[in-house]
Amino acid sequence: MRLDNTDNAWLTYSKNDRRELIELTDAYMDFLSKCKTERECVTEIVDMARKAGYKDLYDIVEKGKHLKHGDKVYATCMDKSIVLFNLGNEPFENGMNILGAHVDSPRLDIKQNPLYEDGGMAYLNTHYYGGIKKYQYVTIPLAIHGVVVKTDGSIVDVVIGEDEKDPVFTITDLLIHLASEQMEKKAAKAVEGENLDILVGSVPVKGKEKNPVKENIVKLLKERYGIDENDFMSAELEVVPAGRARSLGLDESMVLSYGQDDRVCAYTSLAAFLSVSELERTGVCLLVDKEEIGSVGATGMRSRFFENTLAEVMNAAGVYSELAMRRTLANSKMLSSDVTASFDPLYPNVFDKQNSSYFGHGVAFSKYTGRRGKSGSNDASPEYMAQLRSILDARNVRYQTCELGKVDAGGGGTIAFIMSLYGMDVIDCGVAVLSMHSPYEVTSKSDIYEATKAYKAFLMA
């Protein structure tokens, strides 16, 4: 049982290690602070990729150019998923080394007909996305991020609540003095989903008898953003906790932020991927949407985006056939880079201490996820785990193995089982998180550092 500090990575770091760790985690916190939606993540990732020498795959395809060893390309899907390829020296059919994570996070989505007035106040109606404890979203400062697409095709980017001069929003809660009945409810029912409406205004327009506060909000939306009320029908607006990511603790050893599931693994995968130059086996960094609601839709892992893009890459390299692509996928190896639950000493009853992940003990491998009897799980082979142990031991990377919690306590899934359907070796490998799926999640800076090292070692193996 890892209940002491004998496996704690902090005890092993040199001054250079700590300098690298600080540089990495500072950049990561900047990424979290700027990128609170999938679109924002993909926009930032494209910018980072271009600076690292990656080119748009479809620009190359349209110009009829050929790809070769050493070429670096990327492709996006609806601005919400992205895949990057670093073409290796070995034939595609030998397989690829794939890092896969997701960039969506639990949140509140604004509905298509959201704006209403009640009791002299204006609200926007929301629908929660992913698994959340609804009561955690009340009384905290909230921001709105997203896009509004107008009928003429123009796109209005919206970010309200992040600048110090911006207003913020909130969801009100019942005062404790009148909450005796509410306090008797189970936590799942204490705050209902239909009550997660954000308060957006209280000033009425003069001379308006019907919904004067709502009319003022409509007027402000038009003046400030050029948005009509009907434009909500073609909008994608997400309500997220307002404010920057912060260092946590007197020793500043942790990160406190919204969206670390799974952007901590997306960012570390990307940082590792962009840091390598030439590879023997083709490297892939696949960052997708919709994992929090089952990996569905055109931008989720269940779509054909990755497969279609691989076909384009192989075709541009002059080696595509259906059989060649199938062999490439079957011979590939993947780290499904997703977070896991860190042992929380305040709630020890749901954890198996001997099979939990711990802060500061390195990147965490989950041989299987799923629920209870491994339902919905990818169960990685022991041969693959042994290969990875050898790779990480050779590079002095700190790692641990874990399960999400006690067998019958609950569970969760990742994109691993979807990719395993191609016949490739896949295992979940990511960063341990406290308060997962809450508005503010906690990670260890040393685990972020070790995860980046692990992903880089895997790519270069």
C-alpha positions, 0 to 999 in steps of 0.5 A: 500500500502506497501510504508513505513517501517512499514512491513519491516522485518529488523526492527524486527531482534535481534542480533541473527537473523542478525547473522543467516541471515548473515550465511545463505546469505554468504553460499547462495552467495557461492552456486551461485558463484559455481553453474551456471548450472543445473549440477553444482547445482545438484552436489553441492546439492548431496554433501550437502545432503550426508553430512546431512545424505541423501543416494542414493535411488537407492543404497538402492533399488539395495541392497533390503533394506526397507525404514522406518520413519526417512530415508532420500534419494535422486535421480537424473535425468540425473544429472540435476534434483534432489528430496529428501525425508525425510520419515515421521511418517504418512502414505504416503496416508495422503499426503506429504509436497513438496517444489519445485523449479527450478535450470535452469536460462536464459543464452546462449548455445553454438551450436553444430557446433559453431566455426568460424572465421571472420575478423581475429577473432574467435567466438563461435556461441550461442543460447539463452535459456529462456527469455532474453533481448538480449542487456543485454548480450553484452560487459560484461565478460562471462564464459563458464561452462559445459561438453563435452562428448567424443565418448569413454564415457569420460566426460570433465568438463569445467569452463573457466572464473571464476578463476582470472587467467582465460581468459573471453569472451565477445560479442561485440557491435556497437560503439556509433559513428556508431550506429545511425541506431541501436539506432532507432530500438526497444530494442528487435531488437537492438541486434539480437539473431544470433549476440550473438556470443562470441569472443574467440580469435584473434591470427593466427597460422603461415603457415595456410592460411585458418582460421588461428585464428580458427586453433589456437583455435582448437589447444588450445582446444586440448592442454588444454582440450583434446577436438576436434572440433567435440566434440562440437556435444556432448557438453553441454556448457553454457555461463553465466556472469563471477564472484562471487555473491556480497553483494549490497549496502553500508548497504550490505543488498542485493545480486547481482548475476547471476542465482537468478531466481530460485536458490534463491528459490532452495537454501532456499528450500534446506537449510530449508529441510536439517535443519529439522530432523524427520517429521510427514508428509513426506517431499519432496524437488524437484529441477528441470530443464527446467522451463525457457523453459516450463518445457519440456524434461526428466529433466523438471517438465512435465516429469515422473521423480518425479512420478517414483521416488515416486513410487520407494520410496513407493515400498521400504517402502512396501506401493506402489500401483497405487491407494496408489500413486494417493492418496498420490499425491492428498493429498499432499500440495506444495509450488511452490518456485519461484521468483516474481517481486519486485516493482521497483520505477524506473518503477512504471507504470507496477506495481499495487502498492497495489498488489506488493511485496517489498524488506524486507517485507518477502516471497511473495505469488502469489495466481495465476500467468499466463498472463493477464486473468490468462492464464496458471495459478494455482489459489490456493484455499483460504482455502489453503492460510488461512492454510499457513497464520496460519502456518506462523503467529504461527512461526513469519514469515514475508510474503506478497501477490503479483501479478507479475505486472499490469493485462495487462502488461505481466506475467509469469508461474511456475511449480505450475500448473503442480503439481496441476494436481494431485489434490494437494494444490499448491501455488507459494511462493518465493523471490522478485527479481529486474532485473529478467532474467538479467545477474545480478539480485537483492534480499534482504537478509532479504527476503532470510532469511524469505523464509527459515523460511517459508519453514521450518515452512511449512515442520514441520506443 
